Amino acid sequence: MDWHRVLLLWCAACAGWALVGYGRSLAGVTRAQRAVRVWGRIASVKTPAHGDPGTAGIPVVIAFPDPATGREHALPYTAEGGRQLDAVWVGREVAVLHPPGQPQRFQVAYDLADGRHGRAWPHFAVFLLYAGLVTELALRHGYPWALLCAGGPLTVLMVLVLRNEVSLARREAARLAGAVSVPGRVVAVQEATHEDGESQWTSHDPVLTFTTREGTLVTARPRPALADPARAYGRVVTVHYAPDHPEVFTLDLAASRRSRARSVLFVIVSLSLCAATTVAGAVMV
């Protein structure tokens, strides 16, 4: 098999895919650009029953207006393909996106600007194109070139990831700096059975509720899960939440700080490995 020809076809296909995608984005006809974007709110919350199979997020009904007709829709949402909602309450505002004229196919996003340019797939095609070029370079000139050409962009990418991770950690730390503590209770433990062809195991996903000092009832899934989640049903816990953002909460402030530090440390280690790969490639070339 002529691998050089295969890689050439691969790169040509990825380049064509990227060009078509960017062209559609410039023309403003991508699915993301045509999507209707409105603010909605959670109209009702369905607390999962104890022992039920786990679902993606907590089931809710979201009400949102239709700009074309002025009608308000109230539709169920279980996060099958969109943003997972792990902390919900009646009245919580959420960003809603749906295809024109098809409100029943709506999804929840992080904000109204989320992916509005529709360039995710073209960017992915460029990544595949670059991977093909690096592979071709390695086959023709040896692996040091692959180390150099792959490590350089990955180092830049990890710098951006580190910046974002530090920003997220600081934002969460700032929100939890003035955390309010209230009692909560585990109202359900969802169970799901998994198989890998050789073994079978059951996962347990606790769901708890707590009431803010303003009287808002919040239903949430703790992340990470409670210790010994299979026996957590009915357990009373202390919830620390950000006063203006109840979706930002933790059951252990110290553990939350350690988790943020570990996330940042993981990115730093990954950045160091990418930088070392780049340097090694440059030295060997």
Buried (B, 14 or more C-beta within 10 A) or exposed (E): EEEEEEBEEBBEBBBEBBEEBBEBBEEEEBEBBEBBBBEBBBBEBBBBEBEBEBBBBBBBBBBBBBEEEEEEBEBEBBBEEBBEBBBBBBEBEBBBBBBEEEBEEBBBBEEEEBBBBBBEBBEBBBBBBBBBBBBBBBBEEEEBBBBBBBBBBBBEBBBEBBEEBBEEBEEBEEBBEEBBEBEBBBBBBBBEEEEEEEEEEEEBBBBBBBBBEEEEBBBBBBEEBBEEBEEBBEBEBEBBBBEEEBBBBBBBBEEBBEBBEEBBEEBBEBBEBBBEBBBBBEEEE
